[in-house]
């Protein structure tokens, strides 16, 4: 039985259609619901449009702060690097060399004081890094070779191990390393040079902690790992699979919010890049090239997205370490074409997350795309 959209009355003898009828899907990683409204994809679009990006950039830009040998905004010079390269962010979001935070008044700590209940503050320390994927200004992950992307994964592992060593030795207060990439002006990226970032904090970020908490609850309730079970289910159903190899799967998650959102998940229980062998690194490089090539081929444009790695914290309980399972979130904003993107406003901001096509519809479109040959080649 379904609901008539005109008068709200139940309609007998009409089967529920996931491609046309509104419904909610539960995200067990965030403990939140997603409203799916597939019938809305048929509405005409008269809103804002993005600029389609189809032109290859030059290999070198003398004005780029990230190109080899160039002078950055602060006056420091980049070495003439020939592979991957990382350095401390010139304008970091967090700093290590700052005083500890403490409340100015002892009364603020009084549990009966409203300020202590409603205006909580916590100091945050850390370091922020910029990671250049390649010296070639005109490349992006889908245009890089698998061996070149392998070197990026090498750098992620190197940075994780180095900062974890500082954390465990007491040389620094680090607890978590958040590695991410913002690609494209639509996602706020101000420099097109192929690069990502890594923020190392003395706290575990909220999104990561929520996932750890929910994966822990799933483990206690079911005596199995949430993402391990999810990998097995997606491999069995295959409906939302976008790419797969020996070590990783790529899926449009059942609970996806963004139109062509994907999850890259390790097939075995890898807690972080620390657990990666050379085989894992090659397979991750391979699957990242396949996915990002499909993205660019979807609308024949340089596809924008925000990508982030979720993995084990440096300092955590054994339960939290075991609940950690390496995965990567890709959040691309494009909805209908290279120029039309999704906006999380209105109901999404005030009610709950909402999307206009189902995960299965998005997966079908990505499955049908070439993941080996880029539209520019």
PLY file of the C-alpha trace (Angstrom):
ply
format ascii 1.0
element vertex 377
property float x
property float y
property float z
element edge 376
property int vertex1
property int vertex2
end_header
0.00 0.00 0.00
1.30 3.48 -0.89
0.18 7.08 -0.32
-1.43 9.24 -3.00
0.67 12.40 -3.29
-2.38 14.55 -4.06
-4.73 13.75 -1.19
-2.58 11.76 1.25
-4.96 8.79 1.25
-3.78 5.19 1.10
-3.89 3.69 -2.38
-4.78 0.03 -2.43
-3.19 -2.56 -4.71
-0.32 -0.28 -5.75
3.12 -1.72 -4.91
5.69 0.47 -3.23
8.24 1.69 -5.76
11.65 2.66 -4.34
12.39 4.63 -7.54
9.28 6.83 -7.22
8.03 6.87 -3.63
9.50 8.76 -0.68
11.07 6.76 2.13
13.78 7.01 4.79
17.00 5.04 5.05
19.03 4.56 8.22
22.76 5.26 8.35
24.22 2.97 11.04
27.57 4.80 10.98
26.01 8.09 12.07
22.83 6.81 13.74
20.80 9.15 11.54
18.06 8.87 8.93
18.17 10.01 5.29
14.97 11.08 3.50
14.86 9.76 -0.10
12.58 11.59 -2.55
13.28 9.99 -5.95
10.20 11.53 -7.61
11.75 14.99 -7.12
14.44 14.26 -9.71
11.79 14.92 -12.37
11.31 18.56 -11.34
12.62 21.30 -13.68
15.78 23.12 -12.58
15.95 26.94 -12.75
18.50 27.41 -9.98
22.21 28.18 -9.85
24.61 26.47 -12.23
28.31 25.76 -11.83
30.92 26.30 -14.51
31.78 23.05 -16.28
35.51 22.25 -16.12
36.82 20.46 -19.23
40.12 22.18 -20.02
43.42 20.57 -19.04
45.67 22.82 -16.99
49.36 23.34 -17.87
52.00 21.12 -16.27
53.47 24.15 -14.52
51.96 27.44 -13.33
54.39 30.12 -12.25
51.69 31.67 -10.01
50.81 28.42 -8.21
51.92 28.22 -4.58
52.23 24.43 -4.83
54.23 23.95 -8.02
57.89 22.83 -7.61
60.37 25.65 -7.05
57.70 28.32 -6.57
57.56 30.77 -3.67
54.52 30.37 -1.40
52.46 33.21 0.05
54.55 33.28 3.25
57.82 33.59 1.35
58.99 29.99 1.77
60.05 28.19 -1.40
59.01 24.73 -2.52
61.85 22.39 -3.45
61.89 21.19 -7.05
60.19 17.97 -6.01
59.68 15.25 -8.59
57.11 13.00 -6.88
54.91 13.54 -3.84
55.71 16.29 -1.36
54.23 17.53 1.90
54.87 20.51 4.15
53.36 22.29 7.13
50.34 24.37 6.11
51.25 28.06 6.00
47.80 28.96 7.34
46.88 26.05 9.66
43.47 25.56 11.24
45.10 24.41 14.49
48.48 25.12 16.07
50.74 23.17 18.40
52.54 26.13 19.95
49.74 27.74 21.90
48.89 27.87 25.64
46.58 25.32 27.24
43.01 26.52 27.63
41.61 26.99 31.11
38.46 28.69 32.32
39.06 32.25 33.48
36.76 31.96 36.48
36.39 29.08 38.88
32.65 29.78 39.00
32.48 28.76 35.33
33.27 25.21 36.45
30.38 25.13 38.91
27.86 22.54 37.60
25.05 24.77 38.82
26.33 27.62 36.65
24.44 27.95 33.34
27.59 28.98 31.49
29.29 25.71 32.40
26.29 23.84 30.96
25.66 25.85 27.81
28.98 27.42 26.83
31.53 24.65 26.93
35.00 25.27 25.55
37.91 22.96 24.85
41.36 23.91 23.63
42.60 22.12 20.51
46.21 21.68 19.43
47.78 20.07 16.42
49.51 20.46 13.08
48.18 20.81 9.56
49.95 19.56 6.45
49.55 20.12 2.72
50.15 17.01 0.58
51.08 17.56 -3.07
50.13 14.47 -5.05
52.26 15.34 -8.06
54.59 18.06 -9.35
52.41 18.23 -12.49
49.97 21.12 -12.03
47.62 19.74 -14.69
46.95 16.34 -13.13
44.35 14.96 -10.75
43.93 11.45 -9.33
42.10 10.03 -12.38
44.82 11.36 -14.70
47.66 9.94 -12.60
49.05 6.43 -13.08
48.42 3.70 -10.51
52.14 3.71 -9.50
51.96 7.50 -8.99
48.83 7.19 -6.82
50.61 4.37 -4.95
53.23 6.97 -3.95
50.45 9.15 -2.51
49.27 6.21 -0.40
52.90 5.66 0.63
53.01 9.24 1.85
49.72 8.85 3.77
51.21 5.81 5.52
54.53 7.55 6.19
52.80 10.56 7.73
50.48 8.39 9.84
53.35 6.30 11.22
55.54 9.32 11.92
52.86 11.25 13.79
51.69 8.16 15.66
55.29 7.61 16.84
55.39 11.19 18.16
52.05 10.62 19.86
52.93 7.35 21.60
56.38 8.60 22.68
54.89 11.66 24.32
56.68 14.04 21.95
53.31 15.44 20.84
49.72 15.19 22.12
48.26 13.88 18.86
45.24 11.56 18.91
43.97 11.52 15.34
45.12 12.22 11.78
42.38 13.35 9.38
43.52 13.00 5.77
41.27 14.60 3.15
41.07 16.20 -0.28
38.83 18.98 -1.53
38.74 18.89 -5.32
37.21 21.63 -7.44
36.00 25.18 -6.88
32.50 23.84 -6.13
33.96 22.28 -2.96
35.85 25.41 -1.94
39.24 24.41 -3.32
41.17 27.59 -4.15
44.15 25.92 -5.88
43.70 23.33 -8.69
47.16 21.81 -8.19
46.63 18.11 -7.25
46.84 18.10 -3.47
45.16 17.11 -0.25
45.55 17.93 3.41
46.18 16.22 6.73
45.13 17.73 10.05
46.62 16.06 13.13
44.69 16.89 16.33
44.89 16.17 20.03
41.20 15.19 19.91
39.20 12.68 17.84
36.90 14.67 15.49
33.16 14.42 16.06
32.29 12.53 12.86
34.98 9.93 13.52
34.04 9.52 17.18
30.37 9.05 16.24
31.34 6.28 13.83
33.53 4.59 16.42
30.72 4.76 18.99
28.15 3.32 16.57
30.49 0.59 15.32
31.19 -0.29 18.94
27.48 -0.57 19.71
26.97 -2.76 16.63
29.81 -5.03 17.76
28.33 -5.41 21.24
24.84 -6.06 19.90
25.75 -8.40 17.02
29.21 -9.79 17.86
30.46 -8.81 14.42
31.83 -5.69 12.76
29.41 -3.27 11.13
31.60 -2.59 8.07
32.67 -6.23 7.79
29.02 -7.26 7.63
28.26 -4.42 5.22
31.07 -5.44 2.84
29.74 -9.01 2.77
26.19 -7.80 2.13
27.18 -5.48 -0.72
29.35 -8.18 -2.33
26.36 -10.52 -2.17
23.77 -8.08 -3.55
26.09 -6.29 -6.04
23.36 -3.71 -6.74
25.30 -0.76 -5.34
28.84 -1.95 -6.19
30.80 0.52 -8.31
34.25 -1.14 -8.28
35.94 -4.06 -6.55
39.37 -5.67 -6.37
41.17 -8.07 -4.04
41.46 -5.57 -1.18
38.71 -2.95 -1.52
35.16 -2.36 -2.63
33.56 0.88 -3.77
29.83 1.26 -3.18
27.18 3.92 -3.26
26.13 3.33 0.35
22.51 2.37 0.94
22.16 5.46 3.16
24.01 7.92 0.87
23.13 11.62 1.16
25.04 13.17 -1.74
23.78 12.17 -5.23
26.86 10.15 -6.24
28.39 9.62 -2.80
30.61 6.55 -2.46
32.39 4.56 0.22
35.73 2.85 -0.35
36.01 0.05 2.24
38.75 -2.48 2.88
37.50 -6.04 2.39
39.51 -7.34 5.36
39.81 -5.76 8.78
42.47 -3.11 8.24
42.32 -0.63 11.10
44.45 2.04 9.43
47.07 2.61 6.74
49.52 1.19 9.27
48.13 -2.26 8.46
48.67 -1.84 4.70
51.00 -4.13 2.77
52.37 -3.18 -0.65
49.49 -5.17 -2.15
46.94 -3.12 -0.20
48.56 0.13 -1.34
48.56 -0.94 -4.99
44.95 -2.07 -4.76
43.85 1.17 -3.11
45.65 3.19 -5.81
43.95 1.07 -8.47
40.47 1.46 -7.04
40.92 5.23 -6.48
41.92 5.70 -10.12
38.92 3.66 -11.27
36.44 5.54 -9.10
37.70 9.05 -9.88
37.86 8.23 -13.60
34.23 7.14 -13.46
33.37 10.36 -11.67
34.99 12.51 -14.39
33.34 10.44 -17.12
29.86 10.78 -15.55
29.36 14.34 -16.78
32.54 14.71 -18.89
33.97 17.22 -16.47
36.65 17.40 -13.79
34.35 16.11 -11.07
34.47 17.99 -7.73
34.29 16.19 -4.41
35.40 16.14 -0.79
37.18 12.93 0.18
38.32 11.81 3.60
39.92 8.78 5.25
38.50 7.37 8.47
40.77 5.03 10.40
42.04 4.16 13.88
43.04 6.95 16.28
46.62 7.03 17.59
45.52 6.89 21.21
42.45 4.76 21.82
41.13 1.90 23.88
41.56 -1.62 22.51
37.83 -1.62 21.79
38.08 1.56 19.72
41.10 0.23 17.85
39.29 -3.00 17.02
36.14 -1.10 16.04
38.13 0.98 13.55
37.92 -0.22 9.95
39.70 1.65 7.16
37.30 3.38 4.81
37.12 6.50 2.66
34.14 8.79 2.12
33.66 10.57 -1.21
31.11 13.39 -1.15
30.62 14.88 -4.65
28.04 17.70 -5.00
26.98 17.35 -8.65
23.37 16.26 -9.09
22.08 16.33 -12.67
24.94 17.54 -14.83
28.34 19.20 -14.76
26.65 22.49 -13.92
23.90 21.53 -11.44
24.85 20.66 -7.88
22.96 19.63 -4.78
22.47 22.13 -1.98
22.00 21.00 1.63
19.59 23.76 2.66
16.05 24.14 3.96
14.76 20.78 5.17
18.28 19.31 5.02
19.52 21.92 7.49
16.42 22.14 9.65
14.95 18.64 9.46
17.15 15.79 8.25
19.37 14.84 5.32
17.51 14.37 2.00
18.36 13.16 -1.53
16.51 13.08 -4.86
17.77 9.82 -6.41
18.19 6.47 -4.74
21.56 4.90 -4.05
20.71 2.16 -6.54
19.96 4.67 -9.31
23.25 6.45 -8.68
25.18 3.17 -8.56
23.72 2.02 -11.88
24.93 5.17 -13.60
28.44 4.78 -12.13
28.57 1.06 -12.91
27.92 1.72 -16.60
30.87 4.11 -16.92
34.38 3.35 -18.10
36.78 3.36 -15.14
39.94 2.81 -17.18
39.80 5.42 -19.97
39.35 9.10 -19.08
37.11 11.27 -21.26
40.08 13.60 -21.94
42.14 10.76 -23.45
0 1
1 2
2 3
3 4
4 5
5 6
6 7
7 8
8 9
9 10
10 11
11 12
12 13
13 14
14 15
15 16
16 17
17 18
18 19
19 20
20 21
21 22
22 23
23 24
24 25
25 26
26 27
27 28
28 29
29 30
30 31
31 32
32 33
33 34
34 35
35 36
36 37
37 38
38 39
39 40
40 41
41 42
42 43
43 44
44 45
45 46
46 47
47 48
48 49
49 50
50 51
51 52
52 53
53 54
54 55
55 56
56 57
57 58
58 59
59 60
60 61
61 62
62 63
63 64
64 65
65 66
66 67
67 68
68 69
69 70
70 71
71 72
72 73
73 74
74 75
75 76
76 77
77 78
78 79
79 80
80 81
81 82
82 83
83 84
84 85
85 86
86 87
87 88
88 89
89 90
90 91
91 92
92 93
93 94
94 95
95 96
96 97
97 98
98 99
99 100
100 101
101 102
102 103
103 104
104 105
105 106
106 107
107 108
108 109
109 110
110 111
111 112
112 113
113 114
114 115
115 116
116 117
117 118
118 119
119 120
120 121
121 122
122 123
123 124
124 125
125 126
126 127
127 128
128 129
129 130
130 131
131 132
132 133
133 134
134 135
135 136
136 137
137 138
138 139
139 140
140 141
141 142
142 143
143 144
144 145
145 146
146 147
147 148
148 149
149 150
150 151
151 152
152 153
153 154
154 155
155 156
156 157
157 158
158 159
159 160
160 161
161 162
162 163
163 164
164 165
165 166
166 167
167 168
168 169
169 170
170 171
171 172
172 173
173 174
174 175
175 176
176 177
177 178
178 179
179 180
180 181
181 182
182 183
183 184
184 185
185 186
186 187
187 188
188 189
189 190
190 191
191 192
192 193
193 194
194 195
195 196
196 197
197 198
198 199
199 200
200 201
201 202
202 203
203 204
204 205
205 206
206 207
207 208
208 209
209 210
210 211
211 212
212 213
213 214
214 215
215 216
216 217
217 218
218 219
219 220
220 221
221 222
222 223
223 224
224 225
225 226
226 227
227 228
228 229
229 230
230 231
231 232
232 233
233 234
234 235
235 236
236 237
237 238
238 239
239 240
240 241
241 242
242 243
243 244
244 245
245 246
246 247
247 248
248 249
249 250
250 251
251 252
252 253
253 254
254 255
255 256
256 257
257 258
258 259
259 260
260 261
261 262
262 263
263 264
264 265
265 266
266 267
267 268
268 269
269 270
270 271
271 272
272 273
273 274
274 275
275 276
276 277
277 278
278 279
279 280
280 281
281 282
282 283
283 284
284 285
285 286
286 287
287 288
288 289
289 290
290 291
291 292
292 293
293 294
294 295
295 296
296 297
297 298
298 299
299 300
300 301
301 302
302 303
303 304
304 305
305 306
306 307
307 308
308 309
309 310
310 311
311 312
312 313
313 314
314 315
315 316
316 317
317 318
318 319
319 320
320 321
321 322
322 323
323 324
324 325
325 326
326 327
327 328
328 329
329 330
330 331
331 332
332 333
333 334
334 335
335 336
336 337
337 338
338 339
339 340
340 341
341 342
342 343
343 344
344 345
345 346
346 347
347 348
348 349
349 350
350 351
351 352
352 353
353 354
354 355
355 356
356 357
357 358
358 359
359 360
360 361
361 362
362 363
363 364
364 365
365 366
366 367
367 368
368 369
369 370
370 371
371 372
372 373
373 374
374 375
375 376
